[in-house]
């Protein structure tokens, strides 16, 4: 039933997204989790604490961050299992854990901005989806940033929550989303969060391992169906470059997308005025990415997303037969 839940959630969210009236009325689960993380951060991560104490508090905070959403989701799932069509209602709830619609629209907005408003408009649009300094980006940099974000967030925002929904039901999906949100908020190597966020960052690396590899597979397979893209080059880039990325997971979807498009992604990037040196994904490819490359990446994403939906549909039929 968990696999069926993941399939239905993916299918519903693909067409509807998270309803804007609901967002305005009650917010979004990520916002609620974020408020919990901020509350814990303010109380357990004080400047006066020693690094060892911060690390301990960070591990305890992570346990709270994961267990509370998972417990609530488990209760909701249990209640819905008692009513007719409960799995469909649970799938509607689970759509809040997925980001197919929002990811596509935000990345497409970058291409649209570059095509109609030029570099400055592109910088504004890409600043909504990446953390790097937009003023340092030229048109190629804006385009690469959008494509990298598309590839990485396909893994973190779609494939991974769907995977954990399929493994652990609504509670599993909620637990994953809590871990991923914690990593994005406190899992940074800054003076404030180097120790407090250590557990969140390491646990996020662990829970994203299966999805990042699956995402690379989906992107490589999707390239076969997109004109001008290369499945062979996607595989070659993954095996050659993915392991060189500073993240144990981000390199897999980024390398697959880079190889599929014949681009060179990642490499040195500037965050908050600090240059982060990273390996190039798709070594030997073009650095001069354009809005047209963003559009091509979106085509690969759409096909890969439908392959994911089809995979869960097939598994649901097989397991329930």
N, C-alpha and C positions, 0 to 999 in steps of 0.2 A: 504493500500500500504506500510505502514511502516513495518508491520509484514512481508510482502513479501520481502521487502528490507533486513530485518534482516536475513531471511531464506536464500536468495540468497548469501548474504555476507558470512554467515557461511559456506555454501556449497562450494563456490568458494575458500575461504581462507583455508578450510580444505585440499584442493588438491594442491593449488598453493603457499600459504604463500605470503609474501610481496616480489616482484621480486627484486633480488639482483642488477641487472643493474639499476633499478629505484632508489634503495637505494643509489647507488654510484653517480647517476646523480643528483638527487634532494634532497636526504636525506629522512627523514620520518616525518610525522606530529608531532610525539612526540618530535622530535628534534626541530621543529619549535616552538612548545608550550614551550619547555624547554628554548629556547633562550629568549622568551618573559618573562618567569618567572624570569630568571637570570637578565634580564635588569631591571625589576621592583624591584627585591630584592636589586639590587645595588643602586637604587635611592630612594626607599621609606623606606628602613630598615637600617637607619644609626645608629651607636652606640650611638650617642649623643641624640637620640630621647627617650623620656620617654615611659614606657611600654604602657600607654593608647594611645599615639600617634601611636606607632607601631601596636597596635591592630586595630586601625582605618584604618591605611594605608594598613594593611593586608587584611581587608575586602574590601577596594576599589580595591586593586590589584586583589583579587579573582574575583570581578565583571568584570574587564577588561580581565582577563585570560579566563573566561568562555564566555563572550559575543563576543569577537573577533573571536575565532574559530567557535562558533555557527553561527554567522552572515555569515562568509565566506562559511561555509558548507550549510547554507540555500540558499545562492545565487547560489552555484554550483548545489544544488538539483533542484532549480527552473529552471535553464537553461537546465539541463538534462531532466526535465519533458516535455520539448517542442520538443525533438527529438525522433525518433523511438527507441524502446528498451531502453528508458531512465532509467527505473528502473534497468535494467541489468548494465548499465554503472555506475549508482549511487552505485550499489552493489559492483562493482569493486573498486570504490573509498573507500567504507566503509570497505573493507578488511583491509585497513591500520589501522583500529581501533581495530582489533582482533589479537589474538596471539596464535592460536591453534598450528600452525606448529612450531613456534619458541619455545614455552613453551615445547612441547614434545621433540624437538631435544635437548634443553639445559639440561633437566632433564635426558634424555636417555644418554647424554654424561657423566653425573656423574656416572651412573651405569657402562658404558663402561670403564671409567677411573679406577674405583675401580677394575674391573674384569681384566684389562690388565696391569695397571700401579701401582696398589697398593694405599696405603693411600695418599702419596704425590700427585700423579696424581689426586686422588679424591678430595683432598683439593683445588687444582688449579681449577678443573672443577666446584666445588660447589661455589667457590668464585665469579663466574660470575653471579650467580643467587640469592645469599643471602648476607646480610650485616654483618653477624656475623663474628667473628675472625676465619678464617679457621685453623690457627695454634693450636687453642685450641681444635679442633675436632679430635676424634678418628674415626675409620671406622663407628661405629654405629652413631656417631654424624653427620658425613658427610651424611650418608644414611637418617637419620631423617630430616636433614636440606633440602635435596632434596625433600623428600616426603611432608614436610610442605609447601615448596615453590610451589610444584605442586598443592596442594590442594587450597592454598590461591590465587594463580595466576589464577587458573581455574575460580575462582569467579571474581577477579578484572580484569583479562585480556581477559576473554571470555564471561562469563555469563552476567556480568554487562553491558559491552558495547553492547552486543546483546539485552539485555533487553531495554536499553535506545534507541537503534536504532528502536526497535519495538514500543516504546512509542512515540518517537519524531522524527523519521526519521533520516536523515543524520545530521541535526542540533543537535538533542538530543544525538546521539552517540558522536559527536565532543565535545559537552558540557561536557558529562561525562568524556571523555578522558582528557579534560583540568583539570577538578577537581581532577581526580586521579593522574595526573602528578604533579599538584601543591602539593598535599599531600605528594607524594614521595620525592619532592625536598625541601619543606619548612615546611611541617607539622610535624616537629620533636620537641621533648621537650628538646631543647638545649638552651643555653644562647642566641644565635643569633635569633632563630626562635620560642621560646616559645610563644611570643606574636604576632609577625608578621604572623606566620603560623597557629595561633589558628583558624581563620575562615576557612581556607582550610581544616584543619584536621577535624573539626566538620562537615563541609558540606560533606566531603568525607564519613564520618561515616553514614550520613543520606542517601546519594544516593546509598550506597552499601547495605543498609538494605534488600531490596527485593531480590537482587541477591545472597547474602550470604545464605539466607534461601533456595532459589531455588537450589543453588549448593549442599547444604547438602542433599536435596531430590534426586537430580540426582545421587550423589555418592552412597547413600544408595540403590537406585533402581538398579544402575549399578552393585553393589556387588552381586546381585542375579544371574547375568549372568557370573560371574567370579569364576572359581573353586578355592576353598580355602578361598574365601572372605565371609563375613557374613552381610547380610542386617539387621538382628535382632540386632547384636552387634553394627552396625553403628548407628541405631536409639537410642539404649540404651546410647551410648557414647554422642550423640548429646544432648539428654534431660538431661543427668547428668552433662556434662562437658562444653558445649558450652558457657553457661552464665558465667562461671568462668574465661574465658579468659579476659585479660586486654583490648582487642579490642572487641567492640560490634558486630563485623562481622567475624573476622578471625577464631574465635573459632568454628563456624558452619561447614565450610568445613574441617577444621583440625580434629575436633572431629569425623566427619563422616568417614573420611579416616582412622583415627586411629582405630576406632571401626571395620570398615570393614576388616582391616588387622590384628587385634589383637595386635596392637602396642600401646605404650605410647609415644605420641609426645608432643612437646612444653616443658614446664617446664623451669628451669633456663637456660639462654643462655647469651653469652658474646658478646657485641657489642662495638667495640672501646675500649676494656679494661675494660668496665663497665658491671657487671653482672646484667642482667634483670631477675627478679624473676616473673615467670608466672605459672599459674596453668597447670597441666598435662591434656592433652586431650587423652582420652582412658585410664583412670586410671585403673591400674591393668594389663595392657598389657605389652608386651615385650619392653624393652628399647634397646636391642641389635639388632637393625635393620641392614640389610645387603643390598648388591646390588640386591639380589633376591627380597627383599621387594620393592625396587625402581621399578623393572620390574613389580611386581604385581600391584603396585600403578598406573603405566602407563597403564596397561590393564584396570583397573577400569576407569581411565581418558578417555581412548578411547571410551569405551562403554557409559560413561556419556555424552561425547561430542556428540556422535551420537544420544543419547536420546534428547539432547538439540536441535539438528538440526531437528530431527523428530517432536519435540514439535512445533517449529516454522513453519515447513511445514504443520502440521495439522491445526494450527491456521490460516495460510494463506489460505488454502483451505476452511476452515469453514467460514472465514470472507468475502472471495471473491465469495463464492458460490451464 
